[in-house]
Amino acid sequence: MKTTAGYLYVIALSLWVGGMSLFTFILTPVIFRSYPRDAAGEVVGKLFPSYFLFTPPRYSTVIARNGQL
């Protein structure tokens, strides 16, 4: 596991799980506490497309590397 591919796997997995956790458990609740419901919905709605844009490369790397372990 001490290869470049192994490190890439760990980094991709960390970014994937960490990003989901950050967005779900920290960022979204803070936004909804800080803004009125409609405004918070608009902010979160603007963040989702960029969040999902970067998700497929992370999980495809994790899945591809997982088959080689």
N, C-alpha and C positions, 0 to 999 in steps of 0.2 A: 504493500500500500504506500510505500515511500517513493512513489514515482510521480512524475508530473501529472499524469492522468489521475492518480490518487488524490493529489492536492487539489486538482481541478474539481473532482467529485465532491470533496469536503467543502470547498468554497461555494460551489453551486448549491449544494444542499443547505448550507448555512444561509445563503442569500434568499433561497426560496422560503424556507421555514421562518427565518427571521423577518423577512418582508411581510409575509402573511400575518405573523404575530404582531408586528409593529402596526400595521394598518388596521387590523381587526380590534386589538385590545388596547391600543394607546391612542393612535391618531384619530380614528373615528369618534370615540367617546369624547375626546377633548374638543373636537370641532362641534359636536352636538351640544356640549355644555356651554361653549363660548358664543354661539350664534343662535338666532331664532331657527326654528325647525326648517322653514323653507330655505333660508340662506345656507344653512348647514347642508341641506340636501343638494343644493347647487354646487357647493364646494366639493363635497364628496363625489358628486356626479362628474365633476371635471377631473378629479384625481383617478377615478376608475380606469378610463381608457389608457392612461400612461402606465398604471399599475399592471394591467393585463397585457400591455405591449411587451413588457420585460419579463413576464412570467413564463411564456413558452420556451425561450432559450434556457432558462434555469432548469425547468423540470425535464426538458429533453436531454440536457447534459447529465442530470442525475439519473434518469432512466437508462440512458445509453451506457453510462459508466457502471451502473448497478449490475448489468448483465455480464460484466467482465470481472466481477469480484470473485 
